[in-house]
């Protein structure tokens, strides 16, 4: 070997320094522009949703607004959000009757008579924006993902339309868009919330039954609501980390 | 040891082949993996911007109120004061962008009310509901109730 110990240490030291510097530079190069919308700090938000069942009147404003805002196909089986009517006869929460004519798009024609000893209420449904979402876990190509601000989104240019996520969602919140054959779902009006507006469904809800909230913003009224109401998420046993909190949720709701 | 040195050439060739394969893999990977993939997780960072780029249909209450302070005044103290404008008037982002080009259509004086106030047992009992036939026959709601301030008297 024609190399002394001192020389060897010098050279290997230089090599280590240069490699780590190159790695850092490469990371910076790869990063591109991290913040999508100007003025919107991705890591300052953690979005959640609150639904107050006791306030929902089943008007269907949210369903119509969502379809308009997000260009959802009008056929009665494509929904990003929909409303269900529950009819629980005799307090039997194991066997509720549920109907959702056109997802509530045209409202609900009266169906049940008052005074028949049943319990009746409306339940709006939408993507629960789970913190540990099953749909994200099964996507084979990274087309559906949890954004750093707590929204489950779809990369339409990446989706191969394999439908794994449609089956994986325990809440039935996904569908294949027949025009693009890629998956579609509630994006929590990402194009609105990143600009400081609320979602289209919250904007048009006349009773305030739906509320968007930012859990990372200490001034958001969602904290007050979650403190003062008894809330529950759908299917808590599935440990999805759902962030759509229901107040006044009945045991019959699945 | 003697044999190892003799067969060294094979090992060098194999190593060369391996390196060439690795280089090819890295080149192909760089070509096919889009920019920003994996930065925040197993997805393309640009997808966030794509989702945020969709055009809006609903302008939002603030946009309405900035041009219509008279209606804000009219609705003050009414039970309808908390209802956002576009809940009844529909999506009006286009109107907010250019008020001269897109005019909002005046909502039907009966249909729009019954969307919310039609009777149904599933509605909360505290919410005002009417059976239109019993309550007013065939008349329009806005002959008695002003939609922006529906309380009478």
Interface residues (C-beta under 8 A of the other chain):
Chain A: X30 X31 X32 X34 X36 X37 X40 X42 X54 X55 X56 X57 X58 X59 X60 X61 X65 X68 X69 X70 X85 X86 X87 X107 X108 X110 X112 X113 X114 X118 X120 X121 X122 X142 X143 X144 X145 X146 X147 X148 X153 X154 X155 X156 X157 X158 X187 X190 X191 X192 X194 X195 X197 X198 X200 X203 X204 X205 X206 X207 X208
Chain B: X35 X36 X37 X39 X40 X41 X42 X43 X44 X45 X46 X47 X48 X49 X50 X51 X52 X53 X54 X55 X56 X57 X58 X60 X61 X82 X83 X84 X86 X87 X88 X90 X91 X115 X116 X118 X119 X120 X121 X122 X123 X124 X127
